[in-house]
């Protein structure tokens, strides 16, 4: 299916699953996996009987066209296993079913890379393959049950994902509008502390990106500013410190150092650059204390 360059690189067979490693230079596509499964299951249904030749000269096995793994060391006499001379003939010392029909059914469950130029497939057979399919079909039925029209599951999910995408865009617009309204209010409330436009405020925003954007916008508008924001983001306290470049050297200020000190109030930690830093913690009740502490530190 994949080409004559493919060689076995490792395998494992036990009572739970099987895996097979092989040389290949790219991902095996879903269509190729389906073709491989189709071929294997067709050969299983043919119920091909095992032919075993024990302790035959290796030259005889080679003449018969037996597959031999590159790098393997074989003795003068070998064991040759055949399932249809035109399909599978190889040297092997392992256990084998008496006929392919005993395998029942094969289902490949995963495919991925394990090393440079080496891929791995994992699969199930017989009862475990049947159980796997039943579980997958059960999950599909549960998903279909969530929709009014269960016949077009993929289309329904695609439509739902597109709707979710549009709702996220609308939510971002609402957050931006909310942040815009906050910006004007916060600018009006800015204080003058030792020559610094200072703002310390708890925000009703729960989006870290929106908080960062708001801090940058206010700093750009005010200039010579030190801004400290506190907010609850995903149920956790978060602090943001923004400092104008003009103040960093002039006032010996550093956002990263300041936010680490403030983070103690929310039982957390953080850091960042001289002009922007963030911190997270575990104590929401400490946000107001952190904001008050920021004012004290700046005023001193």
C-alpha positions as YAML, in Angstrom:
chain: A
units: angstrom
residues:
- id: 1
  name: UNK
  ca: [0.00, 0.00, 0.00]
- id: 2
  name: UNK
  ca: [2.78, 2.46, 0.90]
- id: 3
  name: UNK
  ca: [5.68, 1.34, -1.31]
- id: 4
  name: UNK
  ca: [8.55, -1.13, -1.44]
- id: 5
  name: UNK
  ca: [10.70, 1.06, 0.85]
- id: 6
  name: UNK
  ca: [8.67, -0.05, 3.88]
- id: 7
  name: UNK
  ca: [10.49, -2.34, 6.32]
- id: 8
  name: UNK
  ca: [9.50, -3.64, 9.72]
- id: 9
  name: UNK
  ca: [11.22, -1.73, 12.55]
- id: 10
  name: UNK
  ca: [9.60, -3.33, 15.58]
- id: 11
  name: UNK
  ca: [6.42, -4.97, 16.82]
- id: 12
  name: UNK
  ca: [4.47, -6.06, 19.87]
- id: 13
  name: UNK
  ca: [1.60, -8.53, 20.13]
- id: 14
  name: UNK
  ca: [-0.22, -9.26, 23.38]
- id: 15
  name: UNK
  ca: [-3.73, -10.06, 24.60]
- id: 16
  name: UNK
  ca: [-4.74, -6.37, 24.68]
- id: 17
  name: UNK
  ca: [-3.55, -4.90, 21.38]
- id: 18
  name: UNK
  ca: [-0.84, -5.01, 18.75]
- id: 19
  name: UNK
  ca: [1.56, -2.43, 17.42]
- id: 20
  name: UNK
  ca: [3.72, -2.44, 14.33]
- id: 21
  name: UNK
  ca: [6.61, -0.05, 13.59]
- id: 22
  name: UNK
  ca: [7.79, 0.46, 10.02]
- id: 23
  name: UNK
  ca: [9.96, 2.73, 7.92]
- id: 24
  name: UNK
  ca: [7.99, 5.42, 6.09]
- id: 25
  name: UNK
  ca: [8.65, 9.07, 5.35]
- id: 26
  name: UNK
  ca: [5.22, 10.61, 5.95]
- id: 27
  name: UNK
  ca: [1.93, 10.23, 7.78]
- id: 28
  name: UNK
  ca: [-0.27, 7.35, 6.63]
- id: 29
  name: UNK
  ca: [-3.50, 8.94, 5.44]
- id: 30
  name: UNK
  ca: [-6.98, 7.92, 6.57]
- id: 31
  name: UNK
  ca: [-7.68, 6.56, 3.08]
- id: 32
  name: UNK
  ca: [-4.51, 4.45, 3.15]
- id: 33
  name: UNK
  ca: [-5.39, 3.09, 6.60]
- id: 34
  name: UNK
  ca: [-8.84, 2.16, 5.28]
- id: 35
  name: UNK
  ca: [-7.25, 0.35, 2.31]
- id: 36
  name: UNK
  ca: [-4.85, -1.52, 4.61]
- id: 37
  name: UNK
  ca: [-7.70, -2.58, 6.90]
- id: 38
  name: UNK
  ca: [-9.76, -3.68, 3.90]
- id: 39
  name: UNK
  ca: [-6.95, -5.87, 2.53]
- id: 40
  name: UNK
  ca: [-6.15, -7.45, 5.91]
- id: 41
  name: UNK
  ca: [-9.79, -8.21, 6.69]
- id: 42
  name: UNK
  ca: [-10.29, -9.68, 3.23]
- id: 43
  name: UNK
  ca: [-7.38, -12.04, 3.85]
- id: 44
  name: UNK
  ca: [-8.82, -12.89, 7.27]
- id: 45
  name: UNK
  ca: [-12.14, -13.85, 5.66]
- id: 46
  name: UNK
  ca: [-10.33, -16.07, 3.16]
- id: 47
  name: UNK
  ca: [-9.33, -18.19, 6.17]
- id: 48
  name: UNK
  ca: [-5.90, -18.96, 4.72]
- id: 49
  name: UNK
  ca: [-4.34, -21.98, 6.37]
- id: 50
  name: UNK
  ca: [-0.88, -21.83, 7.96]
- id: 51
  name: UNK
  ca: [1.95, -23.60, 6.17]
- id: 52
  name: UNK
  ca: [4.98, -24.17, 8.35]
- id: 53
  name: UNK
  ca: [8.39, -25.39, 7.22]
- id: 54
  name: UNK
  ca: [10.70, -26.12, 10.14]
- id: 55
  name: UNK
  ca: [14.48, -26.17, 10.05]
- id: 56
  name: UNK
  ca: [14.96, -25.73, 6.34]
- id: 57
  name: UNK
  ca: [18.19, -24.41, 4.79]
- id: 58
  name: UNK
  ca: [18.17, -20.63, 4.57]
- id: 59
  name: UNK
  ca: [19.08, -20.84, 0.88]
- id: 60
  name: UNK
  ca: [15.87, -22.82, 0.28]
- id: 61
  name: UNK
  ca: [13.82, -20.15, 2.09]
- id: 62
  name: UNK
  ca: [15.47, -17.43, 0.06]
- id: 63
  name: UNK
  ca: [14.73, -19.32, -3.17]
- id: 64
  name: UNK
  ca: [11.08, -19.58, -2.06]
- id: 65
  name: UNK
  ca: [10.91, -15.80, -1.72]
- id: 66
  name: UNK
  ca: [10.63, -15.60, 2.06]
- id: 67
  name: UNK
  ca: [10.74, -12.09, 3.51]
- id: 68
  name: UNK
  ca: [13.82, -11.44, 5.64]
- id: 69
  name: UNK
  ca: [14.33, -8.39, 7.82]
- id: 70
  name: UNK
  ca: [17.36, -6.27, 7.05]
- id: 71
  name: UNK
  ca: [19.83, -6.37, 9.95]
- id: 72
  name: UNK
  ca: [18.46, -9.60, 11.44]
- id: 73
  name: UNK
  ca: [20.87, -12.49, 11.92]
- id: 74
  name: UNK
  ca: [19.64, -15.87, 10.68]
- id: 75
  name: UNK
  ca: [21.21, -19.29, 11.16]
- id: 76
  name: UNK
  ca: [21.90, -21.87, 8.49]
- id: 77
  name: UNK
  ca: [18.52, -23.48, 9.14]
- id: 78
  name: UNK
  ca: [15.35, -21.40, 9.57]
- id: 79
  name: UNK
  ca: [11.61, -21.68, 10.12]
- id: 80
  name: UNK
  ca: [9.48, -20.43, 7.22]
- id: 81
  name: UNK
  ca: [5.85, -19.42, 7.74]
- id: 82
  name: UNK
  ca: [3.47, -19.09, 4.79]
- id: 83
  name: UNK
  ca: [-0.09, -17.82, 4.52]
- id: 84
  name: UNK
  ca: [-0.67, -18.27, 0.79]
- id: 85
  name: UNK
  ca: [2.60, -18.39, -1.21]
- id: 86
  name: UNK
  ca: [1.42, -15.40, -3.23]
- id: 87
  name: UNK
  ca: [0.59, -13.30, -0.17]
- id: 88
  name: UNK
  ca: [2.75, -13.80, 2.93]
- id: 89
  name: UNK
  ca: [5.91, -15.85, 3.32]
- id: 90
  name: UNK
  ca: [8.53, -14.94, 5.90]
- id: 91
  name: UNK
  ca: [11.05, -16.26, 8.39]
- id: 92
  name: UNK
  ca: [9.64, -16.17, 11.90]
- id: 93
  name: UNK
  ca: [10.08, -17.95, 15.21]
- id: 94
  name: UNK
  ca: [6.87, -16.73, 16.84]
- id: 95
  name: UNK
  ca: [3.38, -18.12, 17.40]
- id: 96
  name: UNK
  ca: [0.76, -18.15, 14.66]
- id: 97
  name: UNK
  ca: [-2.92, -18.91, 14.25]
- id: 98
  name: UNK
  ca: [-3.69, -22.14, 12.37]
- id: 99
  name: UNK
  ca: [-5.67, -20.11, 9.82]
- id: 100
  name: UNK
  ca: [-6.28, -16.39, 9.28]
- id: 101
  name: UNK
  ca: [-10.01, -16.76, 9.99]
- id: 102
  name: UNK
  ca: [-9.17, -17.24, 13.67]
- id: 103
  name: UNK
  ca: [-8.17, -13.56, 13.81]
- id: 104
  name: UNK
  ca: [-11.80, -12.61, 13.21]
- id: 105
  name: UNK
  ca: [-11.41, -8.94, 12.42]
- id: 106
  name: UNK
  ca: [-8.76, -6.20, 12.56]
- id: 107
  name: UNK
  ca: [-9.26, -2.50, 13.35]
- id: 108
  name: UNK
  ca: [-6.38, 0.02, 13.29]
- id: 109
  name: UNK
  ca: [-6.90, 2.46, 16.15]
- id: 110
  name: UNK
  ca: [-3.98, 4.86, 15.75]
- id: 111
  name: UNK
  ca: [-1.09, 5.90, 13.52]
- id: 112
  name: UNK
  ca: [1.80, 8.20, 14.35]
- id: 113
  name: UNK
  ca: [5.52, 8.87, 14.23]
- id: 114
  name: UNK
  ca: [7.85, 7.36, 16.83]
- id: 115
  name: UNK
  ca: [11.23, 8.35, 15.36]
- id: 116
  name: UNK
  ca: [12.68, 10.01, 12.28]
- id: 117
  name: UNK
  ca: [11.40, 8.04, 9.31]
- id: 118
  name: UNK
  ca: [9.58, 5.50, 11.51]
- id: 119
  name: UNK
  ca: [5.80, 5.26, 11.88]
- id: 120
  name: UNK
  ca: [3.70, 3.14, 14.23]
- id: 121
  name: UNK
  ca: [0.24, 1.70, 13.87]
- id: 122
  name: UNK
  ca: [-1.72, 0.23, 16.77]
- id: 123
  name: UNK
  ca: [-4.61, -2.14, 16.23]
- id: 124
  name: UNK
  ca: [-7.10, -4.52, 17.82]
- id: 125
  name: UNK
  ca: [-8.39, -7.88, 16.67]
- id: 126
  name: UNK
  ca: [-11.21, -10.34, 17.37]
- id: 127
  name: UNK
  ca: [-13.35, -9.60, 20.46]
- id: 128
  name: UNK
  ca: [-11.40, -6.47, 21.38]
- id: 129
  name: UNK
  ca: [-11.88, -5.03, 17.89]
- id: 130
  name: UNK
  ca: [-15.61, -5.73, 18.13]
- id: 131
  name: UNK
  ca: [-15.81, -4.08, 21.56]
- id: 132
  name: UNK
  ca: [-13.96, -1.05, 20.21]
- id: 133
  name: UNK
  ca: [-16.39, -0.67, 17.31]
- id: 134
  name: UNK
  ca: [-19.38, -1.02, 19.62]
- id: 135
  name: UNK
  ca: [-17.99, 1.71, 21.88]
- id: 136
  name: UNK
  ca: [-17.34, 3.99, 18.91]
- id: 137
  name: UNK
  ca: [-20.82, 3.40, 17.48]
- id: 138
  name: UNK
  ca: [-22.32, 4.04, 20.90]
- id: 139
  name: UNK
  ca: [-20.47, 7.35, 21.12]
- id: 140
  name: UNK
  ca: [-21.67, 8.26, 17.61]
- id: 141
  name: UNK
  ca: [-25.26, 7.50, 18.59]
- id: 142
  name: UNK
  ca: [-24.91, 9.73, 21.66]
- id: 143
  name: UNK
  ca: [-23.62, 12.56, 19.47]
- id: 144
  name: UNK
  ca: [-26.41, 12.09, 16.94]
- id: 145
  name: UNK
  ca: [-28.93, 12.22, 19.76]
- id: 146
  name: UNK
  ca: [-27.89, 15.81, 20.47]
- id: 147
  name: UNK
  ca: [-29.21, 17.00, 17.09]
- id: 148
  name: UNK
  ca: [-32.71, 17.29, 15.68]
- id: 149
  name: UNK
  ca: [-31.55, 15.83, 12.37]
- id: 150
  name: UNK
  ca: [-29.32, 12.85, 13.29]
- id: 151
  name: UNK
  ca: [-28.71, 11.74, 9.70]
- id: 152
  name: UNK
  ca: [-26.17, 14.47, 8.91]
- id: 153
  name: UNK
  ca: [-23.86, 14.33, 11.92]
- id: 154
  name: UNK
  ca: [-20.75, 15.79, 10.27]
- id: 155
  name: UNK
  ca: [-22.77, 18.63, 8.72]
- id: 156
  name: UNK
  ca: [-24.46, 19.35, 12.04]
- id: 157
  name: UNK
  ca: [-21.13, 19.48, 13.89]
- id: 158
  name: UNK
  ca: [-19.59, 21.72, 11.20]
- id: 159
  name: UNK
  ca: [-22.58, 24.07, 11.50]
- id: 160
  name: UNK
  ca: [-22.27, 24.12, 15.29]
- id: 161
  name: UNK
  ca: [-18.54, 24.90, 15.07]
- id: 162
  name: UNK
  ca: [-19.19, 27.76, 12.67]
- id: 163
  name: UNK
  ca: [-21.90, 29.12, 14.98]
- id: 164
  name: UNK
  ca: [-19.48, 28.90, 17.91]
- id: 165
  name: UNK
  ca: [-16.85, 30.74, 15.88]
- id: 166
  name: UNK
  ca: [-19.27, 33.56, 15.10]
- id: 167
  name: UNK
  ca: [-20.40, 33.78, 18.73]
- id: 168
  name: UNK
  ca: [-16.77, 34.08, 19.85]
- id: 169
  name: UNK
  ca: [-16.30, 36.97, 17.43]
- id: 170
  name: UNK
  ca: [-19.39, 38.69, 18.80]
- id: 171
  name: UNK
  ca: [-18.17, 38.12, 22.34]
- id: 172
  name: UNK
  ca: [-14.80, 39.66, 21.47]
- id: 173
  name: UNK
  ca: [-16.60, 42.72, 20.10]
- id: 174
  name: UNK
  ca: [-18.65, 43.03, 23.29]
- id: 175
  name: UNK
  ca: [-15.53, 42.71, 25.42]
- id: 176
  name: UNK
  ca: [-13.78, 45.33, 23.33]
- id: 177
  name: UNK
  ca: [-16.75, 47.67, 23.74]
- id: 178
  name: UNK
  ca: [-16.82, 47.03, 27.48]
- id: 179
  name: UNK
  ca: [-13.08, 47.71, 27.71]
- id: 180
  name: UNK
  ca: [-13.50, 50.88, 25.64]
- id: 181
  name: UNK
  ca: [-16.06, 52.23, 28.08]
- id: 182
  name: UNK
  ca: [-13.80, 51.35, 30.99]
- id: 183
  name: UNK
  ca: [-10.86, 53.11, 29.39]
- id: 184
  name: UNK
  ca: [-12.49, 56.55, 29.45]
- id: 185
  name: UNK
  ca: [-13.62, 56.07, 33.05]
- id: 186
  name: UNK
  ca: [-10.19, 54.91, 34.23]
- id: 187
  name: UNK
  ca: [-8.36, 57.75, 32.46]
- id: 188
  name: UNK
  ca: [-10.60, 60.25, 34.28]
- id: 189
  name: UNK
  ca: [-9.74, 58.62, 37.63]
- id: 190
  name: UNK
  ca: [-5.96, 58.67, 37.14]
- id: 191
  name: UNK
  ca: [-4.06, 60.15, 40.10]
- id: 192
  name: UNK
  ca: [-0.84, 62.14, 40.25]
- id: 193
  name: UNK
  ca: [1.69, 60.42, 42.54]
- id: 194
  name: UNK
  ca: [5.26, 61.75, 42.62]
- id: 195
  name: UNK
  ca: [5.02, 62.90, 39.01]
- id: 196
  name: UNK
  ca: [3.40, 59.68, 37.83]
- id: 197
  name: UNK
  ca: [-0.03, 59.19, 36.27]
- id: 198
  name: UNK
  ca: [-1.12, 56.37, 38.54]
- id: 199
  name: UNK
  ca: [-4.08, 54.00, 38.18]
- id: 200
  name: UNK
  ca: [-4.83, 51.01, 40.39]
- id: 201
  name: UNK
  ca: [-8.18, 49.40, 39.73]
- id: 202
  name: UNK
  ca: [-10.05, 46.13, 39.93]
- id: 203
  name: UNK
  ca: [-11.62, 45.37, 36.55]
- id: 204
  name: UNK
  ca: [-14.90, 43.59, 35.75]
- id: 205
  name: UNK
  ca: [-13.14, 41.80, 32.87]
- id: 206
  name: UNK
  ca: [-12.32, 38.10, 32.81]
- id: 207
  name: UNK
  ca: [-10.25, 38.04, 29.63]
- id: 208
  name: UNK
  ca: [-6.47, 38.36, 30.04]
- id: 209
  name: UNK
  ca: [-5.97, 39.59, 26.48]
- id: 210
  name: UNK
  ca: [-8.57, 42.34, 26.90]
- id: 211
  name: UNK
  ca: [-6.97, 43.47, 30.18]
- id: 212
  name: UNK
  ca: [-3.53, 43.67, 28.58]
- id: 213
  name: UNK
  ca: [-4.89, 45.64, 25.62]
- id: 214
  name: UNK
  ca: [-6.71, 48.05, 27.93]
- id: 215
  name: UNK
  ca: [-3.52, 48.66, 29.95]
- id: 216
  name: UNK
  ca: [-1.51, 49.42, 26.81]
- id: 217
  name: UNK
  ca: [-4.19, 51.77, 25.45]
- id: 218
  name: UNK
  ca: [-4.40, 53.78, 28.68]
- id: 219
  name: UNK
  ca: [-0.60, 53.99, 29.02]
- id: 220
  name: UNK
  ca: [-0.32, 55.26, 25.47]
- id: 221
  name: UNK
  ca: [-2.99, 57.89, 26.07]
- id: 222
  name: UNK
  ca: [-1.70, 59.13, 29.46]
- id: 223
  name: UNK
  ca: [2.06, 58.77, 29.14]
- id: 224
  name: UNK
  ca: [4.34, 58.83, 32.21]
- id: 225
  name: UNK
  ca: [1.97, 56.23, 33.64]
- id: 226
  name: UNK
  ca: [2.10, 53.34, 36.05]
- id: 227
  name: UNK
  ca: [-1.00, 51.17, 35.80]
- id: 228
  name: UNK
  ca: [-1.95, 48.26, 38.03]
- id: 229
  name: UNK
  ca: [-5.00, 46.15, 37.24]
- id: 230
  name: UNK
  ca: [-6.50, 43.30, 39.23]
- id: 231
  name: UNK
  ca: [-9.16, 40.93, 37.93]
- id: 232
  name: UNK
  ca: [-10.63, 37.45, 38.24]
- id: 233
  name: UNK
  ca: [-9.70, 35.38, 35.18]
- id: 234
  name: UNK
  ca: [-11.08, 31.85, 34.94]
- id: 235
  name: UNK
  ca: [-11.76, 31.81, 38.66]
- id: 236
  name: UNK
  ca: [-8.22, 32.88, 39.61]
- id: 237
  name: UNK
  ca: [-6.81, 36.28, 40.62]
- id: 238
  name: UNK
  ca: [-4.60, 38.03, 38.10]
- id: 239
  name: UNK
  ca: [-2.51, 41.19, 38.36]
- id: 240
  name: UNK
  ca: [-1.19, 43.30, 35.48]
- id: 241
  name: UNK
  ca: [1.41, 46.07, 35.77]
- id: 242
  name: UNK
  ca: [2.25, 48.46, 32.92]
- id: 243
  name: UNK
  ca: [4.91, 51.20, 33.21]
- id: 244
  name: UNK
  ca: [5.76, 53.88, 30.65]
- id: 245
  name: UNK
  ca: [9.25, 53.57, 29.19]
- id: 246
  name: UNK
  ca: [9.97, 57.15, 30.27]
- id: 247
  name: UNK
  ca: [9.56, 56.21, 33.94]
- id: 248
  name: UNK
  ca: [11.66, 53.06, 34.00]
- id: 249
  name: UNK
  ca: [15.03, 54.79, 34.13]
- id: 250
  name: UNK
  ca: [13.87, 58.12, 35.57]
- id: 251
  name: UNK
  ca: [12.08, 56.58, 38.57]
- id: 252
  name: UNK
  ca: [14.01, 53.29, 38.71]
- id: 253
  name: UNK
  ca: [10.80, 51.31, 38.24]
- id: 254
  name: UNK
  ca: [10.44, 47.75, 36.99]
- id: 255
  name: UNK
  ca: [7.06, 46.12, 36.32]
- id: 256
  name: UNK
  ca: [8.39, 42.61, 36.89]
- id: 257
  name: UNK
  ca: [9.81, 43.42, 40.31]
- id: 258
  name: UNK
  ca: [6.69, 45.31, 41.34]
- id: 259
  name: UNK
  ca: [4.27, 42.57, 40.28]
- id: 260
  name: UNK
  ca: [6.27, 39.94, 42.19]
- id: 261
  name: UNK
  ca: [5.87, 42.01, 45.35]
- id: 262
  name: UNK
  ca: [2.15, 42.53, 44.75]
- id: 263
  name: UNK
  ca: [1.62, 38.84, 43.99]
- id: 264
  name: UNK
  ca: [2.29, 38.00, 47.63]
- id: 265
  name: UNK
  ca: [-1.14, 39.44, 48.45]
- id: 266
  name: UNK
  ca: [-2.90, 36.92, 46.19]
- id: 267
  name: UNK
  ca: [-0.67, 34.03, 47.28]
- id: 268
  name: UNK
  ca: [0.97, 33.70, 43.93]
- id: 269
  name: UNK
  ca: [3.87, 34.76, 41.78]
- id: 270
  name: UNK
  ca: [4.70, 36.32, 38.48]
- id: 271
  name: UNK
  ca: [7.15, 38.43, 36.56]
- id: 272
  name: UNK
  ca: [7.88, 40.04, 33.24]
- id: 273
  name: UNK
  ca: [9.72, 42.89, 31.61]
- id: 274
  name: UNK
  ca: [10.43, 46.34, 32.95]
- id: 275
  name: UNK
  ca: [7.44, 47.85, 31.14]
- id: 276
  name: UNK
  ca: [4.91, 45.02, 31.43]
- id: 277
  name: UNK
  ca: [4.41, 42.12, 33.83]
- id: 278
  name: UNK
  ca: [1.69, 39.81, 35.10]
- id: 279
  name: UNK
  ca: [1.08, 37.61, 38.12]
- id: 280
  name: UNK
  ca: [-1.39, 34.92, 39.09]
- id: 281
  name: UNK
  ca: [-2.36, 33.43, 42.41]
- id: 282
  name: UNK
  ca: [-4.90, 31.47, 44.40]
- id: 283
  name: UNK
  ca: [-6.47, 34.06, 46.74]
- id: 284
  name: UNK
  ca: [-9.12, 36.23, 45.10]
- id: 285
  name: UNK
  ca: [-9.68, 38.13, 48.33]
- id: 286
  name: UNK
  ca: [-6.16, 39.58, 48.06]
- id: 287
  name: UNK
  ca: [-6.73, 41.58, 44.88]
- id: 288
  name: UNK
  ca: [-7.85, 44.75, 46.67]
- id: 289
  name: UNK
  ca: [-4.94, 44.49, 49.11]
- id: 290
  name: UNK
  ca: [-2.53, 44.18, 46.17]
- id: 291
  name: UNK
  ca: [-3.94, 47.33, 44.56]
- id: 292
  name: UNK
  ca: [-3.68, 49.26, 47.81]
- id: 293
  name: UNK
  ca: [-0.12, 48.03, 48.28]
- id: 294
  name: UNK
  ca: [0.78, 49.24, 44.79]
- id: 295
  name: UNK
  ca: [-0.34, 52.78, 45.65]
- id: 296
  name: UNK
  ca: [1.66, 52.73, 48.87]
- id: 297
  name: UNK
  ca: [4.81, 51.55, 47.09]
- id: 298
  name: UNK
  ca: [4.52, 54.16, 44.33]
- id: 299
  name: UNK
  ca: [3.74, 57.00, 46.74]
- id: 300
  name: UNK
  ca: [6.81, 56.17, 48.80]
...
